[in-house]
Amino acid sequence: MNILIFIIGLMIGIAAFLYILSAVSGGMKAVRRPAGPAKGQGKTVKQNIEPDSIGFRGRFKVPPGSRICPLCGSELTKYEGLYATKIKDNSEYKILIMGCKYCFKDK
């Protein structure tokens, strides 16, 4: 009787080990699988973007190092600044940008 219980316990242990091994190896395959298009979508199309076509709010070919207002997109000189205020949010201080002199110009 003891041998029968031993054999049944051994078979249950082997079955549990193989089940866990297959679950872990299946998870590893899912992690290693490269991200691709979903079934039925076909191939992905790579899009080349020329650097000259990248601009800020419709402004193209802004030279590097130029100062631009993040709200209205006006180009600022070295002596023009932004209006900003310091606010406290959940014990952290943050800077809230209000704009530049061109944002507040009368139209």
C-alpha positions as a Markdown table, in Angstrom:
| # | Residue | x | y | z |
|---|---|---|---|---|
| 1 | Met | 0.0 | 0.0 | 0.0 |
| 2 | Asn | 2.9 | 2.4 | 0.8 |
| 3 | Ile | 4.4 | 1.8 | -2.6 |
| 4 | Leu | 1.1 | 2.6 | -4.4 |
| 5 | Ile | 0.8 | 5.9 | -2.5 |
| 6 | Phe | 4.5 | 6.7 | -3.3 |
| 7 | Ile | 4.0 | 6.0 | -7.0 |
| 8 | Ile | 0.8 | 8.2 | -7.1 |
| 9 | Gly | 2.5 | 11.0 | -5.3 |
| 10 | Leu | 5.6 | 10.8 | -7.6 |
| 11 | Met | 3.3 | 10.9 | -10.7 |
| 12 | Ile | 1.4 | 14.0 | -9.3 |
| 13 | Gly | 4.7 | 15.7 | -8.6 |
| 14 | Ile | 6.1 | 15.0 | -12.1 |
| 15 | Ala | 2.8 | 16.3 | -13.6 |
| 16 | Ala | 2.9 | 19.5 | -11.5 |
| 17 | Phe | 6.6 | 20.0 | -12.5 |
| 18 | Leu | 5.9 | 19.6 | -16.2 |
| 19 | Tyr | 2.9 | 21.9 | -16.0 |
| 20 | Ile | 4.9 | 24.7 | -14.3 |
| 21 | Leu | 7.9 | 24.2 | -16.7 |
| 22 | Ser | 5.6 | 24.5 | -19.8 |
| 23 | Ala | 3.9 | 27.7 | -18.3 |
| 24 | Val | 7.3 | 29.3 | -17.6 |
| 25 | Ser | 8.7 | 28.4 | -21.0 |
| 26 | Gly | 5.6 | 29.7 | -22.8 |
| 27 | Gly | 5.9 | 33.0 | -20.9 |
| 28 | Met | 9.6 | 33.3 | -21.9 |
| 29 | Lys | 8.7 | 32.8 | -25.5 |
| 30 | Ala | 6.1 | 35.6 | -25.3 |
| 31 | Val | 8.7 | 37.9 | -23.8 |
| 32 | Arg | 11.3 | 37.1 | -26.5 |
| 33 | Arg | 8.8 | 37.4 | -29.4 |
| 34 | Pro | 9.6 | 40.6 | -31.3 |
| 35 | Ala | 6.7 | 43.1 | -31.5 |
| 36 | Gly | 5.3 | 43.0 | -35.0 |
| 37 | Pro | 2.0 | 43.8 | -36.7 |
| 38 | Ala | -1.0 | 41.9 | -35.4 |
| 39 | Lys | -2.5 | 39.2 | -37.5 |
| 40 | Gly | -4.3 | 40.5 | -40.6 |
| 41 | Gln | -2.6 | 43.9 | -40.7 |
| 42 | Gly | 0.2 | 43.0 | -43.1 |
| 43 | Lys | 3.6 | 44.6 | -43.1 |
| 44 | Thr | 4.4 | 47.8 | -41.3 |
| 45 | Val | 5.5 | 50.7 | -43.5 |
| 46 | Lys | 8.6 | 52.7 | -42.5 |
| 47 | Gln | 8.2 | 56.4 | -42.9 |
| 48 | Asn | 11.3 | 58.5 | -43.5 |
| 49 | Ile | 11.0 | 62.1 | -42.2 |
| 50 | Glu | 13.3 | 64.7 | -43.5 |
| 51 | Pro | 14.8 | 66.9 | -40.8 |
| 52 | Asp | 13.8 | 70.1 | -42.8 |
| 53 | Ser | 10.1 | 69.1 | -42.4 |
| 54 | Ile | 10.2 | 69.1 | -38.6 |
| 55 | Gly | 9.1 | 72.4 | -37.2 |
| 56 | Phe | 7.4 | 74.1 | -34.3 |
| 57 | Arg | 3.7 | 74.7 | -34.8 |
| 58 | Gly | 4.0 | 75.2 | -38.5 |
| 59 | Arg | 7.4 | 77.0 | -38.4 |
| 60 | Phe | 10.0 | 75.3 | -40.5 |
| 61 | Lys | 13.7 | 75.5 | -40.6 |
| 62 | Val | 14.3 | 77.1 | -37.2 |
| 63 | Pro | 18.1 | 77.2 | -36.7 |
| 64 | Pro | 19.4 | 75.3 | -33.7 |
| 65 | Gly | 19.9 | 77.3 | -30.6 |
| 66 | Ser | 17.1 | 79.8 | -31.4 |
| 67 | Arg | 14.8 | 80.7 | -28.6 |
| 68 | Ile | 11.1 | 80.0 | -29.2 |
| 69 | Cys | 8.1 | 80.7 | -27.0 |
| 70 | Pro | 6.5 | 77.4 | -26.2 |
| 71 | Leu | 3.0 | 78.9 | -26.3 |
| 72 | Cys | 2.8 | 81.0 | -29.4 |
| 73 | Gly | 5.9 | 79.9 | -31.3 |
| 74 | Ser | 7.4 | 83.4 | -31.6 |
| 75 | Glu | 11.1 | 83.6 | -32.0 |
| 76 | Leu | 12.7 | 85.5 | -29.1 |
| 77 | Thr | 15.9 | 87.5 | -29.1 |
| 78 | Lys | 18.6 | 87.1 | -26.5 |
| 79 | Tyr | 17.1 | 89.9 | -24.4 |
| 80 | Glu | 13.4 | 88.8 | -24.5 |
| 81 | Gly | 12.2 | 86.5 | -21.8 |
| 82 | Leu | 9.2 | 84.5 | -20.8 |
| 83 | Tyr | 6.6 | 85.4 | -18.2 |
| 84 | Ala | 6.4 | 82.6 | -15.6 |
| 85 | Thr | 5.2 | 82.1 | -12.1 |
| 86 | Lys | 6.3 | 79.6 | -9.4 |
| 87 | Ile | 3.5 | 77.4 | -8.0 |
| 88 | Lys | 3.4 | 74.8 | -5.3 |
| 89 | Asp | 1.8 | 71.5 | -6.2 |
| 90 | Asn | 1.7 | 68.7 | -3.5 |
| 91 | Ser | 4.9 | 70.0 | -1.7 |
| 92 | Glu | 6.7 | 70.4 | -5.1 |
| 93 | Tyr | 7.5 | 73.7 | -6.6 |
| 94 | Lys | 6.8 | 74.0 | -10.4 |
| 95 | Ile | 7.2 | 76.8 | -12.9 |
| 96 | Leu | 4.1 | 77.7 | -14.9 |
| 97 | Ile | 5.0 | 79.5 | -18.2 |
| 98 | Met | 2.5 | 82.2 | -19.0 |
| 99 | Gly | 4.0 | 83.2 | -22.3 |
| 100 | Cys | 6.1 | 85.9 | -23.9 |
| 101 | Lys | 5.5 | 89.6 | -24.8 |
| 102 | Tyr | 4.1 | 88.5 | -28.1 |
| 103 | Cys | 1.4 | 86.3 | -26.4 |
| 104 | Phe | 0.1 | 89.3 | -24.5 |
| 105 | Lys | 0.2 | 91.8 | -27.4 |
| 106 | Asp | -3.0 | 93.7 | -28.2 |
| 107 | Lys | -4.4 | 92.6 | -31.5 |
